[in-house]
């Protein structure tokens, strides 16, 4: 019900977006039924792992590049 009301409002007040809504159709996304705390903790863990992986890849490239902070494309080639 709220999506129908929101869609009607957007189509009425934004002509460009209204055309897109007509072309694409209604949104079929549905919210996941996940605990908010679980999502938060999982996100933090993923970010920490991603940061660690990035550092693991970046540090040897900086050593090859001969600098602690910036990359030198000629040295990397």
ZASE-357129 format. One record per residue: residue in one letter; x, y, z of N, C-alpha, C, CB in turn. Coordinates in Angstrom, 3 decimals, decimal comma. Glycine has a CB too. Layout:
<rs>
(r 'a' (X Y Z) (X Y Z) (X Y Z) (X Y Z))
...
</rs>
This chain:
<rs>
(r 'x' (0,820 -1,194 0,000) (0,000 0,000 0,000) (0,869 1,265 0,000) (-0,936 -0,006 1,209))
(r 'x' (1,883 1,278 0,860) (2,741 2,465 0,940) (3,518 2,655 -0,363) (3,719 2,348 2,132))
(r 'x' (3,903 1,547 -1,019) (4,639 1,665 -2,278) (3,741 2,237 -3,368) (5,198 0,296 -2,711))
(r 'x' (2,490 1,839 -3,365) (1,540 2,342 -4,351) (1,370 3,855 -4,180) (0,174 1,617 -4,215))
(r 'x' (1,252 4,286 -2,931) (1,094 5,708 -2,621) (2,355 6,491 -3,019) (0,792 5,902 -1,112))
(r 'x' (3,519 5,923 -2,714) (4,788 6,574 -3,048) (4,957 6,668 -4,564) (5,974 5,804 -2,425))
(r 'x' (4,622 5,587 -5,269) (4,738 5,569 -6,724) (3,827 6,640 -7,339) (4,381 4,165 -7,281))
(r 'x' (2,614 6,731 -6,848) (1,655 7,725 -7,336) (2,198 9,143 -7,105) (0,280 7,549 -6,632))
(r 'x' (2,770 9,370 -5,922) (3,337 10,675 -5,587) (4,496 11,018 -6,526) (3,813 10,694 -4,121))
(r 'x' (5,401 10,066 -6,744) (6,557 10,316 -7,606) (6,135 10,601 -9,041) (7,508 9,124 -7,573))
(r 'x' (5,204 9,812 -9,540) (4,747 10,009 -10,914) (4,085 11,375 -11,089) (3,773 8,898 -11,313))
(r 'x' (3,375 11,821 -10,085) (2,676 13,100 -10,146) (3,640 14,280 -10,049) (1,642 13,184 -9,033))
(r 'x' (4,688 14,148 -9,223) (5,562 15,274 -8,920) (6,875 15,310 -9,678) (5,853 15,275 -7,494))
(r 'x' (7,218 14,228 -10,352) (8,476 14,202 -11,099) (8,199 13,571 -12,456) (9,595 13,412 -10,322))
(r 'x' (8,092 14,408 -13,466) (7,713 13,934 -14,807) (8,745 12,967 -15,395) (7,533 15,124 -15,749))
(r 'x' (10,028 13,259 -15,186) (11,083 12,385 -15,715) (11,017 11,020 -15,025) (12,492 13,031 -15,515))
(r 'x' (10,973 11,037 -13,697) (10,892 9,785 -12,956) (9,583 9,067 -13,255) (11,025 10,043 -11,452))
(r 'x' (8,511 9,820 -13,436) (7,222 9,230 -13,787) (7,294 8,441 -15,075) (6,171 10,303 -13,908))
(r 'x' (7,994 8,977 -16,070) (8,173 8,258 -17,340) (8,971 6,973 -17,132) (8,880 9,156 -18,374))
(r 'x' (9,990 7,048 -16,281) (10,808 5,858 -16,002) (9,983 4,789 -15,286) (12,041 6,234 -15,148))
(r 'x' (9,182 5,221 -14,340) (8,330 4,277 -13,613) (7,374 3,588 -14,581) (7,540 4,998 -12,493))
(r 'x' (6,803 4,366 -15,503) (5,896 3,774 -16,490) (6,626 2,793 -17,402) (5,235 4,870 -17,327))
(r 'x' (7,870 3,132 -17,772) (8,635 2,285 -18,687) (9,112 0,997 -18,016) (9,830 3,054 -19,231))
(r 'x' (9,555 1,103 -16,778) (10,154 -0,038 -16,082) (9,107 -0,887 -15,385) (11,180 0,441 -15,070))
(r 'x' (8,104 -0,244 -14,858) (7,076 -0,969 -14,112) (7,314 -0,852 -12,617) (7,046 -2,443 -14,528))
(r 'x' (6,499 -1,557 -11,872) (6,581 -1,440 -10,418) (7,816 -2,149 -9,874) (5,322 -2,010 -9,769))
(r 'x' (8,277 -1,689 -8,755) (9,425 -2,297 -8,079) (9,009 -3,646 -7,508) (9,971 -1,368 -6,954))
(r 'x' (9,821 -4,644 -7,775) (9,511 -5,986 -7,270) (10,446 -6,420 -6,149) (9,579 -6,991 -8,398))
(r 'x' (11,292 -5,502 -5,695) (12,201 -5,835 -4,593) (11,405 -6,007 -3,309) (13,287 -4,741 -4,416))
(r 'x' (11,833 -6,953 -2,509) (11,205 -7,141 -1,204) (12,289 -7,104 -0,135) (10,407 -8,485 -1,146))
(r 'x' (12,011 -6,485 1,003) (13,025 -6,409 2,052) (13,355 -7,794 2,595) (12,551 -5,498 3,188))
(r 'x' (14,630 -7,989 2,911) (15,046 -9,250 3,514) (14,581 -9,305 4,959) (16,577 -9,423 3,431))
(r 'x' (14,288 -10,471 5,418) (13,857 -10,652 6,805) (15,077 -11,060 7,634) (12,710 -11,729 6,914))
(r 'x' (15,975 -10,103 7,844) (17,174 -10,367 8,632) (17,202 -9,465 9,847) (18,441 -10,169 7,789))
(r 'x' (17,753 -9,994 10,893) (17,926 -9,229 12,118) (18,906 -8,087 11,860) (18,425 -10,138 13,274))
(r 'x' (18,566 -6,896 12,275) (19,396 -5,714 12,002) (20,781 -5,818 12,643) (18,694 -4,455 12,505))
(r 'x' (20,850 -6,352 13,835) (22,147 -6,503 14,497) (23,012 -7,497 13,739) (21,966 -6,957 15,957))
(r 'x' (22,407 -8,582 13,264) (23,137 -9,582 12,482) (23,721 -8,949 11,216) (22,211 -10,764 12,112))
(r 'x' (22,945 -8,124 10,547) (23,414 -7,443 9,339) (24,585 -6,520 9,668) (22,267 -6,642 8,688))
(r 'x' (24,472 -5,775 10,762) (25,532 -4,859 11,176) (26,832 -5,607 11,455) (25,102 -4,075 12,417))
(r 'x' (26,762 -6,654 12,253) (27,967 -7,414 12,608) (28,571 -8,053 11,357) (27,638 -8,504 13,668))
(r 'x' (27,744 -8,626 10,510) (28,244 -9,245 9,274) (28,924 -8,222 8,382) (27,103 -9,920 8,511))
(r 'x' (28,364 -7,016 8,298) (28,959 -5,953 7,481) (30,323 -5,539 8,013) (28,032 -4,740 7,431))
(r 'x' (30,421 -5,391 9,323) (31,703 -5,011 9,938) (32,758 -6,074 9,679) (31,538 -4,792 11,455))
(r 'x' (32,391 -7,334 9,844) (33,334 -8,428 9,590) (33,796 -8,396 8,141) (32,692 -9,796 9,918))
(r 'x' (32,868 -8,228 7,198) (33,225 -8,191 5,775) (34,159 -7,039 5,464) (31,973 -8,084 4,914))
(r 'x' (33,912 -5,882 6,060) (34,774 -4,724 5,823) (36,176 -4,982 6,355) (34,183 -3,468 6,476))
(r 'x' (36,271 -5,599 7,511) (37,585 -5,876 8,095) (38,364 -6,849 7,221) (37,438 -6,440 9,518))
(r 'x' (37,684 -7,872 6,728) (38,350 -8,857 5,864) (38,775 -8,192 4,561) (37,415 -10,068 5,575))
(r 'x' (37,906 -7,364 3,990) (38,228 -6,680 2,741) (39,411 -5,744 2,916) (37,019 -5,904 2,232))
(r 'x' (39,451 -5,023 4,023) (40,564 -4,109 4,285) (41,868 -4,886 4,443) (40,289 -3,268 5,547))
(r 'x' (41,815 -6,007 5,142) (43,002 -6,839 5,343) (43,487 -7,399 4,002) (42,698 -7,994 6,334))
(r 'x' (42,553 -7,859 3,186) (42,927 -8,398 1,870) (43,542 -7,310 0,998) (41,698 -9,011 1,163))
(r 'x' (42,956 -6,116 1,022) (43,488 -5,011 0,228) (44,906 -4,657 0,666) (42,576 -3,783 0,343))
(r 'x' (45,131 -4,634 1,971) (46,459 -4,315 2,496) (47,468 -5,396 2,084) (46,413 -4,178 4,041))
(r 'x' (47,037 -6,645 2,110) (47,898 -7,762 1,724) (48,328 -7,644 0,269) (47,181 -9,093 1,953))
(r 'x' (47,446 -7,166 -0,576) (47,767 -6,994 -1,994) (48,563 -5,709 -2,225) (46,480 -6,976 -2,835))
(r 'x' (48,180 -4,637 -1,536) (48,777 -3,321 -1,776) (50,227 -3,227 -1,302) (47,954 -2,256 -1,089))
(r 'x' (50,526 -3,762 -0,142) (51,869 -3,587 0,431) (52,993 -4,109 -0,461) (51,941 -4,277 1,762))
(r 'x' (52,909 -5,317 -1,013) (53,988 -5,763 -1,903) (54,124 -4,895 -3,154) (53,753 -7,201 -2,314))
(r 'x' (53,005 -4,376 -3,659) (53,077 -3,504 -4,829) (53,764 -2,185 -4,495) (51,677 -3,238 -5,379))
(r 'x' (53,538 -1,685 -3,289) (54,235 -0,463 -2,874) (55,731 -0,717 -2,738) (53,664 0,063 -1,544))
(r 'x' (56,110 -1,890 -2,254) (57,529 -2,241 -2,141) (58,158 -2,288 -3,532) (57,708 -3,606 -1,413))
(r 'x' (57,476 -2,926 -4,485) (57,964 -2,992 -5,863) (58,101 -1,584 -6,434) (57,016 -3,842 -6,743))
(r 'x' (57,135 -0,746 -6,105) (57,120 0,620 -6,619) (58,189 1,485 -5,959) (55,749 1,242 -6,408))
(r 'x' (58,759 1,006 -4,848) (59,849 1,729 -4,199) (59,397 2,884 -3,338) (60,786 2,232 -5,219))
(r 'x' (58,146 2,874 -2,911) (57,625 3,977 -2,106) (56,674 3,400 -1,069) (56,905 5,047 -2,995))
(r 'x' (56,564 4,081 0,050) (55,661 3,618 1,095) (54,220 4,065 0,877) (56,140 4,105 2,430))
(r 'x' (54,017 5,111 0,084) (52,678 5,695 0,017) (52,065 5,816 -1,374) (52,718 7,023 0,617))
(r 'x' (52,887 5,817 -2,414) (52,329 6,029 -3,746) (52,873 5,005 -4,733) (52,635 7,445 -4,234))
(r 'x' (52,100 4,785 -5,779) (52,502 3,856 -6,829) (53,197 4,607 -7,962) (51,280 3,081 -7,365))
(r 'x' (54,240 3,981 -8,502) (54,936 4,522 -9,660) (54,642 3,568 -10,834) (56,504 4,670 -9,388))
(r 'x' (53,870 4,011 -11,831) (53,472 3,103 -12,913) (54,658 2,508 -13,669) (52,580 3,833 -13,884))
(r 'x' (55,729 3,273 -13,850) (56,895 2,752 -14,584) (57,547 1,596 -13,826) (57,929 3,876 -14,824))
(r 'x' (57,643 1,734 -12,505) (58,250 0,674 -11,695) (57,359 -0,556 -11,632) (58,536 1,180 -10,283))
(r 'x' (56,052 -0,336 -11,612) (55,144 -1,482 -11,565) (55,158 -2,278 -12,863) (53,733 -1,017 -11,268))
(r 'x' (55,363 -1,576 -13,990) (55,459 -2,275 -15,271) (56,706 -3,139 -15,309) (55,469 -1,276 -16,438))
</rs>
